Every structure is written in structure tokens, then in C-alpha cells.
Amino acid sequence: MTKTKSDTLQGTLVLLVLKSLERGPMHGWGITLHIQRISGEVLRVEEGSLYPALHRMEQERWISSAWGVSENNRRARFYRLTALGRKQLNAERENWRKITSAVALVLDFEEA
Amino acid sequence: MAWYSRMRALLGREKLAREVDEELEFHLAMREQCNVEQGVPPKEAHREARVRFGNPNVWRERVSEIDLMTFPQTVWQDLRYGARMLRRNIGFTLVAVLALALGIGVNTVAFTAYKAFFSRPLDARDAKRMVNIALLPRSGPAEAFFSYPDYLAYRDQLHSMSGVIAQATDIESLPISGVGDTASQRDAATGTIIGRLGLLPSGASNKEFAETMIVSENYFSVLGVAPLRGRSFDAMTPSELAAAPSVLISENYWRRRFGGDPALLGKTIGLNGVAFTIIGITPRNFTGTTVGVPDFWVPLTLKPLLHADDHSQRDREAPYCRVFGRLAPGVTIDQAQAEVNLLADRLRALHDPHSDWAKPETALVWPGSPFPLPLDQGQFAPVRYAVLLIMLAVGMVLVIACANVASLQLARATSRQRELSMRLSLGASRMRIVRQLLTESALLGLLAGAVGLLSSWLLTKGTAVMAAKIFPTEYGTVIFRVTPDLATFAYVFGLSMIASLLFGLAPALESSRSAFATALKGNQGTPSGRSRRLRDLFIAGQVAVSLALMIAGGMLIHSSLHALKVDTGYEIKHLVNLNLSFPEGPQYTAERKGAMVRQLRSRVAALPGVTAITSAFAPVLSGRSADVSLNGELPSAQKSRAALSFTYVGKNYFATVGIPILSGHSFQAQSDGSGAPVVLSEAAVQQLWPGRSPIGRSLRLNTDRQFHSKTDLLPDGPVYQVIGVARDTHGASLDGSDSAIIYMTMPEGRLQDYPILIRTQSDPKQLFAAINQVAESIDPALIVSSFAMEELLHQSAIFFLPSFAAAVATPVGLIGLLLASMGIYGTVSYIVLLRTREVGIRMALGAKKRDVLALMLREVARPVLAGLLVGLILAVGCSYLLRGVLNGLSPVDSVSFAGIPLLFLAIALVASWLPSRRAMRVDPVVALRCE
């Protein structure tokens, strides 16, 4: 069974969210926008799975949340990266790097 | 911790639901706004936002799923997964469970035995309310015994107790008559295992004995035990009892001796010559306030009847009663202790001011136990020491078992790397993996704990039943209760959990770490350097600990064998010890007794095979000691040269016992000197006049400082002259401190107070029957019992302690050895499995079978050798701990320290060689192909 696009994204969702929060706290909507924009509209976060993922990440203590006021004066829940989350981010990045370089090696292999 | 927030989420679901909704609303609103900004009409924007989001209910459900199900579901998942993994590798599971069960089982046996011996309550209804009473003086050992008048005071004046009972100190062996065939019981005893091991005095007596316990009249009612049949003496007043002396018989003795004869109730028997009526039968295996079941129970008021010469009942200073009480309802132990304190103070005023009883003491009231004093009292230090050693030994076995399984786990984990790293990449955290592995370990531990508990219960039950049969019944049947109870279950469970942690944690951490590091690497052949080091550490640890255990066991065995061969310094074979026990009563005056002894001696001396006869205590027993002074003055506490043992012996003692006189002469051919003659042993001379001849010198003795009873013969007073020096004897005390002895001549009028020693040319046992006949013909009421001197020696502490210790240490050590060899075998097997490909390559490249074997052996050689070294060091430490029981053996006993490591090395080699054979048979082609 081939991996669908959403599957791939699911596996890396955690990585992307962690990275997004690296520079500062954001609410869920902000994360969605950020990923979409920075990737040039290629990566679209499936909103139905973002919040469950955020919830799980919060339980793993990778992020913490607090209610605050959004930029348009509405009450929103902001998520922040914790120290543990930072470590997890680095680990996931490293993992990602290894996977992708391995894939690249296989793809670049040419019969001599 | 993550679970904490989950718990919180579970509990605050209302609040969570509201927050979740609010967050959802915010997101939808923002999306809607974004759509509008992009030019979508508002209604469309609103709808699109929701469509894009998907079903919010699904979303809400998933969030709460994460909370609800994650925590419990994970643990349950772990358990099911763990069980599956264990079932798949059934070989590993069986070996691991077996090893752990051995370790846990051994510990459980020790724990159960400890409880059966030391924590046993009294055999009573509602035993928790029973207490023991004792007195603690300011200095010196605790007093557990009271006099009869004092007991009566406690019985009548304590309000915090609803009943106070007493038990006379010892079970007495009383001759029983009027019961038909008086077969010698000791002949039957020799058939049992203990008899055959020579651990019993299998001498013979001319009378049959019954074990009698003397207890207060209210004994059974306070303990809450009703007789099986008939009645007890509760309802009878002392005058009624005096008019119709009654006893109770135990059900055990009733069945064993009288075959359960129902006509026995109401029959009259004779105990020590006094007629008693059997009025009741106590329940089977009822032990009351002791650990064994006596044959008869006699009321305390009838004690003077049994022993006509004994006036201690009226003597306030004569302690012989152990006192127990039942707490009144609602009274605590502390309250009772306070009241006992007050009463003890009042009683002290009634005592003779010079006696020990006038010293200030505090009361000690503690939960009922057959032991006279709580174990934390100073006198029991050797017992606590022994218990500590045993606990240490079985603890070490558990450690070995854990190291064993840990190394197996580690070896197995390297083959699970692929599975673990796949889980990691699927999103599991490392902690999750560790938790999973620990759950598997916990499963193993619990399984092993159950197996260990079951097998140890069966073992201890079997042993208890056997023990009741092994010990001859004339010593009273000792009852052990070894059924597992709540405390045992808790102990085993705790032990299993600790063991699981011990053997599971390191491999779990290690393999999760390496799995993480090698997330998608394909090869699973060579484990990381760190896990190899861990594995080596486990092997070395197992080898070290089990080697130490085995060496300790070996030393103990050697020491007990050594004790058997100890040169006693005299001729111990063919020497018989004859004990006399005169009937009581006014007609047996000292003169009459003396005449009987002289008659006995001359008639026994005429028996065939007897070559010499004398009167004295056996050399095996320690004598009394006295202060010695050499300057003609009576020695005092400050001015004494030494404190030496002394003993009175008959004239031809040295010839009879076979102790050579090294200089001077013995009592037989003595010249009348100015002082009373004494003979010294070599060690005594060493202490008094080192390096010089003592012949002709004089000394004086004083026994004020030492313990003696009122009727002892005392050497105080006269000036003694040394006439000879005898060879040292050994055998009574462990450290040879009893070798310095002063021998004195026995006055004629005291012959009857001492045993008779007989030297014979024939087998001592043949003499016993003849001696009995002689005694019978002189006076049928005279009781004699004969022992061979050799067997007396076997019972002394010097022989018994090391044999007992050896008997415990050997199976423990063997189990440790078994576990360590299993560990080595298992590890090498896994190494072989893991390196099959490498072996195939080597063989394809030209390696021979020999090289492959060497390769495998090298793997384990280093940790095994390191373990042996550490084990030797540990063993030296153990021998230091054991020095108390090693009597005379050098702390670095060469046989044990050289022989056992070699044995171990050999076993390790075999354990490594067996699985390596598989490696040698590898077909290179197959090996290279398999992955």
C-alpha cells in the first residue's frame, strides 16, 4: 500500500509544529497559516488532525498552552515550545535528515 | 509527568470540553475571516471553513480519546504485547522463569523458615491478645523467669490482664510406669535419620521416659483451648488436685504410645513414681506456649509431688516460671506494661535484698511468643548473626539469578533491535519503549514469583512433615506452621518486582538507546560496545557472587570435617559416660547414694571388656572457673593471676580417659605433701608459670566472682600443691579457651554427684544392656543412662554449628553455581546465534573449527576470569564474616580457595563449549545466506 500524501504529512506533523513554535508562541490557526505560507502552499495541514496532535504533544510535555488574546482581540489558546520540546525537535530533525539523505542516496543510484 | 496531566484531563472533562469548543470556534472564525479576505462571499466562507475542518464531533472525540484511552490502554497494550513476546520466545521465557524462580524461591524458603521459627505466636485462640512478661535489669541479661510466689502475685493483682498463666521452664523427661511394656525408646530412635547420622546420643536407659510440661491450672482456659476429650484442670482447686492428682495427655502421644486407646481416659499412670490420673486429651499438635508437643501436662501445684526434694515452690528467690498473660479487652500493651512495672516494684521490696531480684528492673511486656525473650535482646546476638548470614546468602542467590536473566535479556534485545527501531520511527518515544520492556520484565518477574512461591511452599511443607518424622518423638514433636499467608505473598510480590527492576532496567535502557541510535540500520549482528560491556559485567558479577558462595560453603564443609578429626587430646573411642539419676525421697541419703555408687562401680568394673573406671565429668563438658592466685593469699577480683577452669576427678581419671601425664605424676601414686594435690594441664601452666616447671608450687582458688549453685563443691580455701602436668584436651569450646584446666581430687563423700566414666575394650554399645541390668539389680528405682563419649562430642557446638552451616550453605552454593553456569551457557548460545554470519565468513575464508571455538571462548574468557578474581576477594570477606564457625581453619583455606575456582573454571569452560559446538558445525554457505 503506497503512502498517501496525508500519511506522509501526519508522520511529520509533529516535526513541523515543533519547528513552527521555535521562534515563539502561536495559536493553532497561526501554526496552520505559518506552515502553509512558508512551504509555499505545498503543505496543507489537515485541520481535523492538528488539534488532536497538539493535544497529544502537550501531554508529552513538548509544548505548553495558555489562554491569551489574539492579534484581533479574541480569546485564543497559545502554544509554546518547552525545553523538552526543543530536544524533541532536534531529535526529529536529525531523524528526518537521515531518512531524507538515505532516500536521496537510493534515488541517485545509477547503474555504472 | 504525562500521566498526571492525563488524569487531570480525565477529571476536568467539563472544563476541557468547553475549552475545546472555544478553540474550535476561534479557528473556524479565523478561517472564515481568511476566506472573506480572499474574496469568498460570507455564507460560502462560513460553510467552507466548516467543511474544511471536518466533523468537529469526530475531532472532539479524538481529543478525549487521547485522554481517556491513552493511559490505561497503553498499560494494557503493553501487557498483552509483552505476553505475546514471551510466548513467542518460549525457550527464553522458560529459562528466565526457572532462574528467577530459583532465586525467589530460595529467598521465600528462608523467609518462611524465619517466620516459622521466630515470629510464631502462641498456640491460642485470638493469639494477638496474648503477651509475654519479662524483666529488664539496668545491666545484664533480661530475666524471663519468675518464682512461683511472684507468679501468684502477677496472677492475682494484674487488672490489665484477664488471665495470667505460667509454664515451668523445661520440658521434663520423667520416668513413666504402670503403662505395660517399658521398651527402651532410644533403640527406636536410632532407626531415624538423625539417629543414624550419629547426631543423637543413642545410648540406652533402663527406663522409659515421657516428656512432661508443668503448667498453671488456668493454662488451658486462658489460652482458650478446650480438651479434645475429658476435661482440663481449670475447674479443680489446688486441694482437689492434691487429693486426686491429674494430668492431661496430648493427642499425639495418646495415638503414638497407646494407639488411641479410648480406655486410657481415667486410667492411672506413674510419673517419677507418683500416681496420676489421666483426665483429658489435648488437641492434636497443640503446643501452647512452646514449640513442641509434650506427652503430658501436669498442673503446677503438683510439682512438689513429682520432686519430693524440691522446695522451690515456696522460695521467692527461685525462678523457674515463664509468665504469659491475656490482655483484658480494650487494654493496650503499653498500659499493661506500666501496670506490670508498678507491680514488679512492689514485689521487689518482698525479695531478699542480697539477691538479684532486689536490683531495679523495668518490665517488658511484648507480643506472645514461644521464645523467652524478644530477639533483639543481647543474648541472642549469635542467633541474629546466623540469621543475617543466611539472609545474605539467599539474597546473593537472587542477585545471581537477576544478573543471569539480565544478560539473557540483553542478548535477546540485540536481536529485537529492528522491531524496536521500527516502533521508534512510528512515533513511540524512548520512554515508551523502556516502559514496554519493563512491563515485559515485570510479567516475567510475577510469573517467576508465582512459580517460586508455589515450589517453596511445597518444599517447606514437605520439609516440615519430614522434620516431624526425622526427630525422634521422645524429644517431643516440634510443630512448624509453614502455610503461606499475607505477609509471605507480599514478600514474594515485592521481591518479584524488585528483581524485575534489577534485571530489566539496564537492558531496557540500553536496548532502547541503541535502537534509537540505529533507527533504520539493517544489520543486527554486532551489539554496541556498551551493551557488550554490560553483558560482560553481568557474567562477571554472576561468576563472582556464586564463586564466593561456593567457597564459603566449601570452607564450612571442610571445617566440619576438620572438627570430626580434631585431636581431643585423649582416647575418645571406647569410652562410655554413665549418668546417674537417683530417685527422690528422704530414704536416699548421701551415704546411701554413695554406697549405691560404689556398688555400681565395682560391679561394672567386673563386666567383661571393662578395663578402667572412674568418676568425673566428661572432658567434653566445660567446667566451672575460678580466680587463681600464686602468692598464698586468697585471690580477689583485682589480685588474681588468671581465671581458669577447674574440675574434680576420681583418682584414676587420667588412666581411664587416656590423658598422658607429661611431668610429675597423677593422683594415683601420690606422696603426702603439705597441701592438697592438683594436676594442671599444659595450657594452665602456660598461663601461671610460663616456661617453668610448676611441680611443687602452690596456688589458691576463689569462686566468688563466678557463677555457682548452692550445692556445688567449691575449691575455695586450701592451698593446693601442683604434683603433675597433663596433656591439654580439646573439644568443648570453639576457640580452645577451655584447655587450661586445674584437676582436683574428688572427696570420697561426693562420688554420687558425678557421672561414671568407663573404658572398655569392646564396642561401647554392648556394654549398655549389661550396665542396665547391674543398675536394676542394685535398685530398680535407680535411673541410669549411658552414652558413648564420641557421640557426646558430636552434639557439642563445635561440631554441630559448622555442620548445620554447611548443610545450609551447600545447597545455596550449588544453586548459585547452577545459575551462573546457566547464565554462561545462555549468553554463549546467543553470541553464537548473533555471530553465525561472521563465523560463516571466517570459515569460508579458511578458519578451522578450532579457531571458531577459540573465538567463542575468548568472548567469555575475560569476564569469567575477572569474575573469578572478584569472587576470590569476596570470598576472603566471607571467610572473615564466618570466622566464628570456622574453628581453627585458616581464613584462606587452601583447599577451598584453590580447588573451587578451578572447578568453576572447568564448569564455565564446559558451559561455553557446549553451545560453541553449534558454531563449529556452521555451514558457511547457509550462514552467509541467512539474515
Interface residues (C-beta under 8 A of the other chain):
Chain A: G11 V14 H27 G28 W29 T32 L33 E46 E47 G48 S49 Y51 P52 H55 R56 E58 Q59 E60 R61 W67 S70 N72 R74 R75 A76 R77 N95 K98 I99 A102
Chain B: A2 S5 R6 A9 E19 V20 E22 E23 L24 F26 H27 A29 M30 R31 Q33 C34 R52 F53 G54 N55 V58 W59 R62 V63 I66 D67 T70 S425 G427 S429 A519 L520
